[in-house]
Amino acid sequence: MTRPRPSGGGRPYRSGGRKGPAGPPRRPPTRRPPIADPARQAALDLLAAVRSRGAFANLALPPILRERHITGRDAALATELGYGSCRALGQLDAVITACGDRAFDQLDGVVLDALRLGAYQLLHTRIPPHAAVSATVELVRAGERPGAAGYVNAVLRRIAEADLDTWTDRLAPSADADPLGHLAMATAHPRWIVAAFRDRLGVPPESGELAQALRADDEPAAVHLVGRPGLIDRDELVAETGGTPARYSPFGVYLGGGDPAAVEAVADGRAAVQDEGSQLVATALATAELQGRDERWLDLTAGPGGKAGLLGGFAALRGASLDAVEIAPHRADLVRQTTAGLPVTVHTADGRSPGLDLDSYDRVLLDAPCTGLGALRRRPEARWRRQPSDVAGLVQLQQELLASAAAHVRVGGLIGYVVCSPHLAETVGVIGRRPDTLEPCDARPFLPDVPDLGEGPTVQLWPHRHGTDGMFLALLRRRT
C-alpha cells in the first residue's frame, strides 16, 4: 500500500469553496467554548511533531506527557491514540482520501493530523463514534485552524459509516487478485514490507503466519531487563523487580509494569533495559566456542551501548577487554555511560576504519545499521518513514563494515553479524557476499531452548514467534 504524501507544511485551509486568499480563521458559529481534552491534545501534538519535524514518536511522547503532567489513564489513552495513529498512518490516509472532497495533498497539516487522530479512534478503538468525532472536532475548534472544524466533522462522520473491515474491502485490492496489496491495507503496512516479510518467511501471501507476523508489529513490546553478568543474576533481578524470568535469555527478566528507570539495579548499572532478542545474539557471540586466546573483543558499531554493556559484563568475568567503536559523538558518550565500571574502552570513530589493530581481536560484534524492520513495534512511524530505496545504501554500508570486521578479527576468531531486520538483502544476502576469509558457523546451538530457528546456520528471531525483536544473527569464523 502506498501512502499519499502530504505537502511540506500544508497549505492554508479554506473553509468554503470561494477562490482567493483564505481570510483569518473563524471558529464555527457556537456559543460554547471548546472543551480541552489533555490526552487527545497530547496525541495530536505528537502527530504534528512526527509530521512536521520528523520526530520519533517513542522519543517525542514521554516529554509531552511529563511537561503537561499527564499520568494514569490519560497517559495510557494518549499513548494508544498517538502511537496507534502513527502505526496505521497509510491505512488511515487511504480512508480519509476516500471520504474527503479535497485533494489529499491540499489538506493543511494541522487538519490532516486531526483527521488521522479521529479516524484511528473510529476504526481501531472501542470509543463510541459520537465521542470520537465530537472530541476531535473540539480539538480543531481549539487549535490554529478553527474554521476547519466543519470539514473535519463531515469527513469523520463519513468514516464512521463503516468499520475497518468494510473500508478494507472497499479500498484494498482483491485478496484473490492481489493478496499482498490486500494484506498491506488490512494490516497497515507498506506493500514492500509485506513482500519482505513474505520472502523471509518463505510462505505464500495467504499464509496465516504472514498476517500474524505483520499484526505483531502493532502489539506493544514488553519491557525486558538484562542483568549484567557478574553484577546481578536473574533470580536476584526477579526478586528486586517482581518481574518474571525470561523464556530464553539466562540474564533476562520481563518487567510487569512501572518505570524501569526506577528499578534500583537499572539505576546503579547492574541491569539495563534490553530486548531479549538483543540479549540472545550478544550472548551467542560471547559463549560460542573459540580456540586459542580469548582476551580482546571488539564492538564495531556500539551505540547506544546495550550490547556493549552485556559483552562488557562477560569480558569482566573472563579477564578480557572490549573496544567499543561508535561514529556519532553523542552516541559514543551513551556507550561510555552504559559501560562505566566495565573493561570497555570507547573510541569515537568510523567502524569502517576505526584505527585499531588489524588481525588482533578474538570476538567481534557487528551490530550493523539497518532498516530496523524487526523493531517496527517499538517505532510507530518507522514503517512509513523507511523506503525500499533505503535498502541498497544500507546493504553497501553493511558489507563495508563486515569487511572491516574481517580485517580486525584474528585467524580462528569469531564475528557476530547482527541486524534488526528480516529483509533478505540485509541478512542472508550480505552473508552470501561475505569476505572469502570468513566461513559461517551454526549459530543455533548458542541459542539453547529457543524454538523455530530454522535450518541454520544463521538465526532469524521474530516478534510473533519468539516475543523478541526481529534480530538476525550470523556467526562467522575467520579461517585464513
Protein Blocks (a to p, Z undefined) as FASTA:
>chain_A
ZZdddefkbpaddfbfbecjdddddddddfbdcdddfklmmmmmmmmmmmmnopafklmm
mmmmmmnopghjllmmmmmmmmmmmmmmmmmmmmmmmmpcbdfklpcfklmmmmmmmmmm
mmmmcbdfklmmmmmmmmmmmmmblmlmmmmmmmmmmmmmpcfklmmmmmmccfklmmml
mmmmmnopafklmmmmmmmnopafklmklmmmmmmmmpccdddddddehkacfklmmmmn
opacdfklmkbccdfbdjfklpmklmnopaccddfklmmmmmmmmmpccehjdfbccdfb
lbgolmmmmmmmmmmmnopacddddfblklmmmmmmmmgoiacddddddfklnopaehkb
fbdcdddddehlmmmmmmmmlmmmpcfklmmmmmmmmmmmmmmmmmmpcghiacdddddd
fbfklmmmmmmmgcfkbccddfklmmghiahkbjojbdcddfklnopacddddddddfZZ
